[in-house]
């Protein structure tokens, strides 16, 4: 899907919010909840219940109880919990930002996003009698391009209270101390601020993510079912209303799309995703000046975010404007030199300009700065492919 025309405007025609959320409460919201009228072609699909999302298989509970000694302090049990995951997996929790799964599925695969792995860790902690709570990590806006959609992703982690008294334990634990389980090294290193998330909100986030995955794959019935479940679970979660707007936009129901975007913004004035999509809808419906004004406001707000410039670079790259893409990637790299994504963007842009030396240089930089093993392996594969292409070219 093509990006919006304009030098500084990244937002693609459809942008989805995944994983993170606003903690805005709509208790005093004067705007009435919109009535959703599903298009005739959509049919409700069966989806997971909240119980199924958090449920642990009986065999998993037995393995966990056998592995973890309950006569330890809460912090030691928390470490044992992570050790249990690693020992019973492939010694590496594979963090994949696009895969949302239930607790049991995440354990079986050990290949999921932070939301899924945090749900798994929460369920394991709860089974052990630990007091755990979800936290939203306030990371900068970050986008990933997937099949024509710009996906805005966020991050959560899990806090375990180590003053929790375990079942059948008389131990007294140190007060006012929390242990954090976080599956993203970037979040751990940067020490972003956090805020509490309810289990209800996390359930809505699960449905929202699953709806986003279905929408990207054009499974509109399933996408609607998940987004609707998210709004039913937590009506104050703005992202699910905004994503319903994206779905209606895909189905050419522009009136309902605008209602969904507007309600998302009413819930959360800082929902930049809904604002960006609303701006694009304005432009589609002959309200160009209003759309341009809103996009310019968002652009100004995002100028200090390196991920925004990476996304602008990605947009230019897709459109074949490699020189401008390089400019954005360099700006992102100057703002935050530790990001591997800007180096990868530079590598592939230079490759398209036939500058193999610079392409290889930045691929090596990206590989060095990557956080996860699967990312390092991906860059290794690209370096091997690049060398193979270079060798063939030299041979001829």
QUISULRA-V763024 format. One record per residue. N is the residue number from 0. PSI is psi in whole degrees, -180 to 180 (NA if undefined). Layout:
BEGIN
n = {N;N}
psi = {PSI;PSI}
END
This chain:
BEGIN
n = {0;1;2;3;4;5;6;7;8;9;10;11;12;13;14;15;16;17;18;19;20;21;22;23;24;25;26;27;28;29;30;31;32;33;34;35;36;37;38;39;40;41;42;43;44;45;46;47;48;49;50;51;52;53;54;55;56;57;58;59;60;61;62;63;64;65;66;67;68;69;70;71;72;73;74;75;76;77;78;79;80;81;82;83;84;85;86;87;88;89;90;91;92;93;94;95;96;97;98;99;100;101;102;103;104;105;106;107;108;109;110;111;112;113;114;115;116;117;118;119;120;121;122;123;124;125;126;127;128;129;130;131;132;133;134;135;136;137;138;139;140;141;142;143;144;145;146;147;148;149;150;151;152;153;154;155;156;157;158;159;160;161;162;163;164;165;166;167;168;169;170;171;172;173;174;175;176;177;178;179;180;181;182;183;184;185;186;187;188;189;190;191;192;193;194;195;196;197;198;199;200;201;202;203;204;205;206;207;208;209;210;211;212;213;214;215;216;217;218;219;220;221;222;223;224;225;226;227;228;229;230;231;232;233;234;235;236;237;238;239;240;241;242;243;244;245;246;247;248;249;250;251;252;253;254;255;256;257;258;259;260;261;262;263;264;265;266;267;268;269;270;271;272;273;274;275;276;277;278;279;280;281;282;283;284;285;286;287;288;289;290;291;292;293;294;295;296;297;298;299;300;301;302;303;304;305;306;307;308;309;310;311;312;313;314;315;316;317;318;319;320;321;322;323;324;325;326;327;328;329;330;331;332;333;334;335;336;337;338;339;340;341;342;343;344;345;346;347;348;349;350;351;352;353;354;355;356;357;358;359;360;361;362;363;364;365;366;367;368;369;370;371;372;373;374;375;376;377;378;379;380;381;382;383;384;385;386;387;388;389;390;391;392;393;394;395}
psi = {129;152;164;140;143;139;-42;7;112;-43;121;171;-31;126;128;145;123;153;-65;174;170;147;20;135;134;23;-35;16;126;-18;125;148;127;146;123;125;100;137;150;-32;-9;138;137;136;151;138;172;143;166;-40;-43;-32;-42;-6;140;139;149;-40;-36;-41;-42;-43;-42;-46;-37;-32;-39;127;123;-1;23;169;164;-37;-37;-35;-36;-42;-37;-36;-48;-40;-37;-44;-46;-43;-36;0;-139;30;13;110;118;107;111;118;-8;5;114;125;162;172;-48;-41;-41;-39;-41;-38;-29;44;93;-178;179;-33;-49;-46;-34;-38;-44;-49;-38;-47;-39;-44;-43;-40;-33;-2;11;146;111;151;150;151;135;131;124;78;160;158;132;132;148;135;127;110;45;-4;136;116;119;117;154;-164;142;162;-173;132;131;127;115;10;5;136;123;160;138;33;139;10;145;128;157;136;166;39;135;147;134;127;115;124;4;113;-30;-43;-42;-42;-38;-21;55;155;158;163;153;148;137;161;-35;-44;-41;-36;-44;-38;-40;-50;-40;-44;-45;-37;-40;-42;-42;-40;-43;-36;11;26;78;-36;-48;-41;-47;-43;-43;-46;-40;-40;-37;-44;-33;-34;-43;94;-13;5;104;-34;-39;-34;-43;-38;-31;-38;-42;-43;-48;-35;-42;-31;12;23;78;-30;-48;-35;-46;-39;-42;-45;-45;-38;-38;-42;-36;-37;-40;102;-17;16;86;-32;-48;-39;-42;-43;-35;-40;-41;-34;-38;-45;-33;-23;37;32;55;-44;-42;-42;-45;-39;-43;-40;-40;-39;-44;-40;-43;-41;-31;-1;-30;6;114;-33;-29;-43;-32;-41;-39;-41;-42;-40;-45;-38;-47;-36;3;10;75;-34;-44;-34;-45;-39;-44;-42;-39;-39;-42;-42;-37;-36;-40;89;-12;-8;128;-25;-36;-37;-38;-42;-43;-41;-49;-28;-44;-35;-43;-27;8;24;82;-36;-48;-35;-47;-40;-48;-28;-41;-38;-44;-42;-41;-35;-6;146;-33;151;-39;-29;-44;-41;-39;-43;-35;-44;-39;-36;-40;-44;-39;-43;-38;-44;-41;-41;-41;-40;-41;-33;-39;NA}
END
